[in-house]
């Protein structure tokens, strides 16, 4: 399992476009790390964020 994901990897994992990922980053809707010009996502943080998001909207899933 990867420790961090790139925008491309996360978009493939979640099944959404890279543009959507960039929009979520701009709007501070998804936890991320900026390292110089790269945007990275810590895998454990994303897993936790997904669990918490699905707990907030359980009837949608």
N, C-alpha and C positions, 0 to 999 in steps of 0.2 A: 504494500500500500504506500502511496506517495505521502510525503510529509506536507508538501505544498502543491497547489494547483496553479496553473497559469489561467488567464482568461479563456483561452481556447479549450483547455482541458475541462475547466468547470462548465463551460457552455455545453460541451459534449456530454458531460456527466449529468447535468440537469435537463438537457434536451431543450435548451433555449438559445437564442442567438447571442453572439458576442456583443452586438449592440445593446441588447437587453442587460447583459452583465455590466457593460460600461455605464449605462443609465442608472442601474442600481448602485454602483460605486459612487457616481456623481451625487446621487440623492441620499447617500449614507444609509442605504437599505440593506446592505450586506457587509458583513465583517471582512475587512481586507487589510493588506499591508502594502504600502508603496515603498519600493526600494529603487531609488533613483527614478527611472522612467518606467519601471516595471510594476505591474499590479499583481500581487500574489495573494493566495487564499490558503490559510492553514487548514489542513484537512480535518483535524479534530474540532476546530472552531466552526467550520462549515457543517460538520455532522451535528454538533450541538445546536447550531442555528436552525437547521432543518427540523430537528426534533421539537424545538421550542415553537417554531412557526406552525407545525402541524398540530401542536397542542392548542394553539390559539384558535385555529380554524378546523376543528375535528370533523365537522359535518361536510366539509368540502372534499374530504379524502376518503 
